Amino acid sequence: MSNRLLVTVFTGLMLIVATAARSQSTSAPASAPAMFEVTPHLALGSGASSGAGAAITWPVGRSFSVDFEMGYRRAEMNALNASVGLLFDLPSIGRVTPYLVGGVGLDQYATATGSPATGVLVRSATAMSLNAGGGVRVPLTENVGLRTDARWSNGIGSNAPERWRFYNGITFRKAN
């Protein structure tokens, strides 16, 4: 199975899981509709972790949300990554809500083998990855806010990279 097909299949499966999580009842009062948030973002980070992407977040309880994220990097190769995680909101500080997040995903990466004398061969691969981090969400209006997220990611495998990335995005909230 090709790397792009594997990432596409995994992305579809994560969307199905996230949709199922969204359909679960929340502990919010019946008068408050469940919300989901979409956050397009730009990221900077270590190695080849800079890029662009989007996160979709669905609440599954008072302090928990399912966070689906997909990103694109153009550094060592045109690489995609996708992950699903559990986001835990910490107590708000004024309008700012800090959170912790951890998850699992798929990450495309490239490795170079050989030498300039014999020729350098770049091989692409896909690895499962674990990620953990945190961030803050700041509402600007009822439906728009800002989100900053810092995350460490480590691919599982001998050549899979370890990365840090930091992103800023604008969050759009939609009532169900």
Secondary structure as UniProt FT lines:
FT   HELIX           3..22
FT   TURN            30..31
FT   STRAND          35..45
FT   TURN            47..48
FT   STRAND          51..59
FT   STRAND          64..74
FT   STRAND          78..89
FT   TURN            94..95
FT   STRAND          96..115
FT   TURN            116..118
FT   STRAND          119..139
FT   STRAND          144..155
FT   STRAND          162..175
//
